[in-house]
Amino acid sequence: MGEELRRFNWGGFLLGWVWAFGHRLWLWGALGLIPLVSVVVQLVLGFRGNRIAWENGSYESEEELRRKERVWAWAGVC
């Protein structure tokens, strides 16, 4: 399960608090609403988002993680 968890999470980085609330990460989402703190939150969610989502129990397999996080990334780009 190592490689996918180490990848950069573009959905978490680009969408920040929206991504966090979508994954039921209430504290991260609330912190993402604070103006200067949100920059730090976006960086943390970018670099650690896959691991945080996995540990939160949102996914059952690496393939499911990859597939759903790709959708979040495209949503962030759009």
Backbone hydrogen bonds, N-H to C=O, Kabsch-Sander energy under -0.5 kcal/mol:
donor,donor_aa,acceptor,acceptor_aa,energy
5,L,1,M,-0.8
6,R,2,G,-1.0
6,R,3,E,-0.7
7,R,3,E,-0.6
7,R,4,E,-0.7
9,N,46,G,-3.6
10,W,8,F,-0.9
13,F,9,N,-1.9
14,L,10,W,-3.0
15,L,11,G,-2.3
16,G,12,G,-1.2
18,V,15,L,-2.1
20,A,16,G,-2.3
21,F,17,W,-2.7
22,G,18,V,-2.2
23,H,19,W,-1.2
23,H,20,A,-0.6
24,R,21,F,-1.4
25,L,20,A,-3.0
26,W,24,R,-0.9
29,G,25,L,-2.4
30,A,26,W,-2.5
31,L,27,L,-2.7
32,G,28,W,-1.9
33,L,30,A,-1.2
34,I,31,L,-1.4
38,S,34,I,-2.4
39,V,36,L,-0.7
40,V,36,L,-0.8
41,V,37,V,-2.4
42,Q,38,S,-2.6
43,L,39,V,-1.8
44,V,40,V,-2.6
45,L,41,V,-3.0
46,G,42,Q,-1.8
47,F,43,L,-2.5
48,R,44,V,-3.2
49,G,45,L,-1.2
51,R,5,L,-0.5
52,I,48,R,-2.6
53,A,49,G,-2.8
54,W,50,N,-2.3
55,E,51,R,-2.7
56,N,52,I,-1.6
57,G,54,W,-1.3
58,S,53,A,-1.8
65,L,61,S,-2.1
66,R,62,E,-2.7
67,R,63,E,-2.6
68,K,64,E,-2.6
69,E,65,L,-2.4
70,R,66,R,-1.5
71,V,67,R,-1.2
72,W,68,K,-1.8
73,A,69,E,-2.2
74,W,70,R,-2.2
75,A,71,V,-2.2
76,G,72,W,-2.1
77,V,73,A,-1.9
78,C,74,W,-2.3
